[in-house]
C-alpha cells in the first residue's frame, strides 16, 4: 500500500466512493469509522484462523532449533509484555505507528491485546479453514504444524514462570 499524507491511498479511495469495500486492520479501522464508514465483518467473528505465527521451514528447525526456540521465547515474552504492560505497549505503538492520536492508539491496542493468548499455539481448526480455502481440504493440518517448541517451553514451565512475576 502506498501512503499519501500519512493515510493509505486505499482509505482515501474508500472514503471517496471509488471502491465499495476493502480489508483493513487497526489503526486504519479506527480512522475509517471516524470517517463514518462501517465495519462489515471481523474475520475473527466467523471462524478460527491463525492470526500471527512463527513460521520456519523444517530444515531450518532441524539445523537451527535453539535459535527457533529463542525466537519463540521472545514472541511469548512480547505477548506477556503487551498483556501486562498497557502503558508501555501504548508507547511502543505510538513510536512505531507514528500516530499521536491517543484514541487511535488505544483502540489499536485493545483490538490486538484481547486477541493475544499467552501461549501462541496454532489451532488445527484454523489451519483446516485455510486448507479448505486453498481447495486442499483432504490435507492433514498436522503436516504443516510442529508444536514441539511450544510443548518444550510449556513443559519447562516457561509460561508459568513468566506470568508468576
N, C-alpha and C positions, 0 to 999 in steps of 0.2 A: 504494500500500500504506500502511496505517496502522501506526504504531509504538505499542507499548504496553510501558512499562517497558524501552525500548531494544530490544525484539525485534519483528520483524514479526508481525502477527496471523496471517498465513498460516503462519508457522513453528509457532506455538502450535497452530493447528488441525491441522496435520500431526502434531505430537507427541502430541496428544490423540486422534488417530484420527478426527477429524471429516472429514478428507479423506484420500484414499489416496495421492495423488501431487501434485507441484507442480513448477514450474520455479523454480530458484534459481541464484544466482551467488555468487561469493565476496564477502564472508566468510560469507554465510549457509550455504553448503555446509559449511564448516568446522564451524559450530555444529550443523547438522543431524547431521553424522557424530558429533559429541561426544554427541549425544542417542541414538546407536545406530541412526540411520537409514542407509539405503543409497542410493548414487547409482546409479540405474538406467541412465543413459546420459549421455554428454557429446556434445553435438551436433557438437563438433569431431572426434569419432572416426568420424562417419558419412560425411560428405562435405564438400565445400567450401561455406562460407557466408561472406559478408562479415561481419567482426566489428565493426569500427568504421570509419567512413568520414567524410570531409569531404564534405558534400553541399551543393551550391548549385544554384540554378536557372541555366539557360543565360543568361537575361537578366542575372542578377547577374554571372556570369562575364564576359559581354560588357562590362558597364558598370564593373565593379569588379575587373578582372583582377589588378592589382597587389595589392590587398587580399587577394584569394583566394590569391594566391601566398604572401603573408606569413603567412596563416593556415596554409597547408600547411607552410611552412618551420617555423613554431612547433610544429606537430604532430610533425614529424620530429625537431626538437630535443628535444621532450619524450620521444619514444621513445628517442632516444640517451641522455638522462639516465637513464631507467629502466633501460636495458640496461647502462649503465656506472657507475651510482652507486646501488648497492643500499641502502646505509645512508641516503642522502638520500631515496631513494624510500620507504623504510620510515617515515621521519619524516613525510613528506607524507601517507602512508596513515593513520598514527596520528592526525594532526591533523584530517584531513577526514572520516575514517570515525568519529572519536571512539571508537576502540576501544583499550583499553590491553592487551589480551591479545596478548602477543608472538607466540605460535604462530598465532593467527588472522591477524595482520598478515603474518607470514612466509608462510603458505600462500596468502594472497591475492596477495602479491607474486609468489610462484613460479608460481601459476596464470596470471596475466596476462603477466608478463615473458617467459615462454617462448613465448608466442603472438605476441609483437610482432616483426615483421620490420623491418629498418632502413628500407626504402622501402615505404610503405603503398600499394602498387599493388593495385587491385581485381582480383580473379580473375574472368575471364569465366565459368568453371565455376560459381562461387558465384552469380553473377547469373542464370545459366541455371537453377540449382536454385530460386531464388526465383520466377522467371517460371513455372516448371513448377508450383510450389505455388499460384500465383495463376491457374492454368489458362490461361496465356498462353505456352505453350512455343514457339509459332510466332514470337514476337517475337525480334528480334535484340538480344542483350545490349549490343552496341555502341551502340544507340540511347540507352542510359541511362548510358553512361560517357564521360567525357572525361578522358583521362590526360595531356593536353597539359602541364599544370603539373608533373606528376611527371616527365614526359620532359624539360621545360626544366631543372628542378633537377638532374636526373641529368646532362644534357649540360653544365651549368655546373660540374659537379664538386662540387656542394654536399655530397652524401653522403660522397664520398671524403675531402673536407677535414674534415668533421665527425668521421669515425671515425679520421682520421690522428692527431688530437690525443690 
